[in-house]
Amino acid sequence: MSYNTQQDILDFVEDNNVKFVRFAFCDIFGTQKNIAVLASDLPKAMEDGVCFDGSSIAGFMKVEESDLVLRPDLSTVTILPWRPTEGRVMQFFCDVEKPDGAAFGGNCRGFLRQMSRSFRKLGLTCNVGAECEFYLFENDDRGRPTRIPIDFGGYFDVAPLDAGENLRIYQNAGQIAAELNDAERTTRWLTEYVKRVREENPAVDLSRAELWLQLGNAALTKRDFTAAARYYRELQAGPFAVQARLREAVALSDGGKTEEALQTLRTARTNLKLDAPVLFSAEASLLMEKGRAPEALEVMNAALEAHPTDPEILYEAAMLAQETGASALSEKRLQTLLSMNPEHVQANNALGYLWVEQNRNLTEARALLEKAYRADPLNPYILDSMGWLCYREGRLRAAREFVSASLKKLYDAEVAAHLVIILQKSGDQKAAEATFAELLEHDPEHPTVARLRELLGKKP
């Protein structure tokens, strides 16, 4: 999909749960730089650009004339895949301009466009691409990197001139095995790679290596929870650290070590401050999974105290309150969130559904749900909310269409229960009984089963 307008970008931010936006550019030496802003500041940043001090970038500006502006190229928007999936990070590449909009001579993208135009005038096509390389260097006695390469191999050389060849073979084999979901070979080749790297250099720092995630995932596949937690624990820094802590907690919990899993998440909040919201959420989810709802509420209350304006913390705190029966608290939190961001799709749906479920404020609920539906018309939960609203309003045909569409998108027992009620109210007893029978196949212990049996006149 192409993104050509500011509204396209704002929709992209909403759909992808983006929390931070990086405005990236290169200095005249080709080194990438970036300035990060909150997603809530994005509309102003796209409209006015992002100002920065050009004198702080080598080769850009003198101190007395240092102001420059970053203008994002909307077509370059991308999600950074190595950042957390909750509270994602998005990036634009930008042009650098002077505050009056005039071209800046150090704008590498502008210079490349100029050269491309020059080639076109000569009847030539200018193709540009990135070539990624990495180099292996020796460490000194204190484990710090030096500028001494581990070998002097060139392109297409083999061992012994290329001392890194065998290491790459083990690493590549392990990564291919991971992509193929071959847990045994992933473990065999990546552990061999780690062993040989550490034999080459005992002081090597692998605390940022993604391979620990691959090893941990392989161990989880084999249900070796102890090994999985041990592998994840090796990854302590860098862009994958928060994923490692979340998965370490899962491994510990699945292995019966709930308290250790909770402590892992709490410690990570101290060490990974930018990722604290997602870690709070993970801790609350784990507590709910273990039937410890009061403690989960305490965790989300602490999260709100630490991050009172974080929209996702507010939303998850509201959902947790609703799940534990504190509907008034849930309503209050959703209203606070919508006062901060009236376009928050999930909050509009949640508050609208809450009112529909309680059969009150139906006019206001319709306004909220229609806004959510316009923003995300294929979302199965929003479709169900719209259907349940139509049922409350007595519009049974529309209710049936919305809820049936929701079930086709994603089967959910609660939604199926709604459809049973709507069908029975519509007089289609046969379809209601068929939907109920399907619900029993999926979830015979669902809390609505007894009530639906009574509604349909069926014996237990």
Sequence and secondary structure as in RCSB ss.txt:
>XXXX:A:sequence
MSYNTQQDILDFVEDNNVKFVRFAFCDIFGTQKNIAVLASDLPKAMEDGVCFDGSSIAGFMKVEESDLVLRPDLS
TVTILPWRPTEGRVMQFFCDVEKPDGAAFGGNCRGFLRQMSRSFRKLGLTCNVGAECEFYLFENDDRGRPTRIPI
DFGGYFDVAPLDAGENLRIYQNAGQIAAELNDAERTTRWLTEYVKRVREENPAVDLSRAELWLQLGNAALTKRDF
TAAARYYRELQAGPFAVQARLREAVALSDGGKTEEALQTLRTARTNLKLDAPVLFSAEASLLMEKGRAPEALEVM
NAALEAHPTDPEILYEAAMLAQETGASALSEKRLQTLLSMNPEHVQANNALGYLWVEQNRNLTEARALLEKAYRA
DPLNPYILDSMGWLCYREGRLRAAREFVSASLKKLYDAEVAAHLVIILQKSGDQKAAEATFAELLEHDPEHPTVA
RLRELLGKKP
>XXXX:A:secstr
    SHHHHHHHHHHTTEEEEEEEEE TTS EEEEEEEGGGHHHHHHH EEEEGGGSTTS  GGG EEEEEE GG
G EE TTS SSSEEEEEEEEEE TTS B TT HHHHHHHHHHHHHHTT             EEE TTS EEEEES
    TT  TTTSTTHHHHHHHHHHHHHHHTT HHHHHHHHHHHHHHHHHH TT   TT THHHHHHHHHHHTT H
HHHHHHHHH  SSTTHHHHHHHHHHHHHHTT HHHHHHHHHHHHHH GGGHHHHHHHHHHHHHHTT HHHHHHHH
HHHHHH TT HHHHHHHHHHHHHTT HHHHHHHHHHHHHH TT HHHHHHHHHHHHHTT  HHHHHHHHHHHHHH
 TT HHHHHHHHHHHHHTT HHHHHHHHHHHHHHS  HHHHHHHHHHHHHHT HHHHHHHHHHHHHH TT TTHH
HHHHHHT   
